[in-house]
Amino acid sequence: MVMKTERTTAVLLRDHGGVQCSLFHGAPVSVAADGTYRKALFPDAAYVGYRITNGKREHAFLFHTNPKHGAQVVPGV
């Protein structure tokens, strides 16, 4: 019998020392505390919008969680 394993991708949520990491797209299945930071956990095949703000600089990333050895495919990007 073959069992399918559900995997999750952890995304760090941080608001410390002038650096803020947040989500702008996607719904995590849960948010877990890990010491001083929080982690948003996403299932396979989820689209995640992630923003990092440091002072006046802001960077945004869009990625697709995927169990195939880190392969990420986002149509149209």
C-alpha positions as CSV (number, residue, x, y, z in Angstrom):
1,M,0.0,0.0,0.0
2,V,1.3,3.5,-1.0
3,M,0.6,6.3,1.3
4,K,0.4,9.9,0.1
5,T,2.3,12.3,2.3
6,E,1.0,15.8,2.8
7,R,3.9,18.3,2.8
8,T,3.9,21.9,3.8
9,T,6.1,24.8,2.9
10,A,7.1,27.1,5.8
11,V,7.3,30.8,5.2
12,L,8.9,33.0,7.8
13,L,6.8,35.9,9.1
14,R,9.0,38.4,10.9
15,D,8.6,41.9,12.4
16,H,11.8,42.7,14.2
17,G,14.6,45.2,14.0
18,G,13.2,47.2,11.1
19,V,12.6,44.2,8.9
20,Q,9.1,43.1,8.3
21,C,8.2,39.9,6.3
22,S,4.5,39.5,5.5
23,L,2.1,37.8,3.1
24,F,0.1,39.7,0.5
25,H,-1.4,36.6,-1.3
26,G,-2.3,33.1,-0.2
27,A,-4.0,31.5,2.7
28,P,-1.8,29.3,5.0
29,V,-3.2,26.2,6.5
30,S,-1.8,27.3,9.8
31,V,0.6,29.7,11.5
32,A,3.0,28.3,14.0
33,A,5.2,30.1,16.5
34,D,8.9,29.2,16.3
35,G,10.8,30.9,19.1
36,T,10.6,34.7,18.4
37,Y,9.2,34.3,14.9
38,R,6.1,32.9,13.3
39,K,5.9,30.5,10.3
40,A,3.0,30.3,7.9
41,L,2.5,26.8,6.6
42,F,1.3,26.3,3.1
43,P,0.1,23.1,1.4
44,D,1.5,21.7,-1.9
45,A,0.5,23.6,-5.1
46,A,-0.4,26.9,-3.3
47,Y,0.5,30.3,-4.7
48,V,2.2,32.5,-2.1
49,G,2.8,36.3,-2.3
50,Y,5.6,37.3,0.1
51,R,6.8,40.8,0.9
52,I,10.0,41.9,2.7
53,T,10.2,45.5,3.9
54,N,13.4,47.0,5.3
55,G,13.0,50.7,6.0
56,K,12.1,52.4,2.6
57,R,13.1,49.3,0.6
58,E,10.4,46.8,-0.3
59,H,10.7,43.5,-2.2
60,A,7.9,41.3,-3.3
61,F,8.0,37.6,-4.4
62,L,5.4,35.3,-5.9
63,F,6.1,31.6,-5.7
64,H,4.3,28.3,-6.1
65,T,4.8,25.6,-3.5
66,N,5.7,22.3,-5.2
67,P,6.9,18.9,-3.9
68,K,9.0,18.2,-6.9
69,H,12.5,19.0,-5.6
70,G,11.9,22.7,-5.4
71,A,10.7,23.1,-8.9
72,Q,8.5,26.2,-9.1
73,V,6.3,27.1,-12.1
74,V,4.1,30.2,-12.1
75,P,2.2,30.6,-15.4
76,G,2.6,34.1,-16.9
77,V,5.5,35.1,-14.7
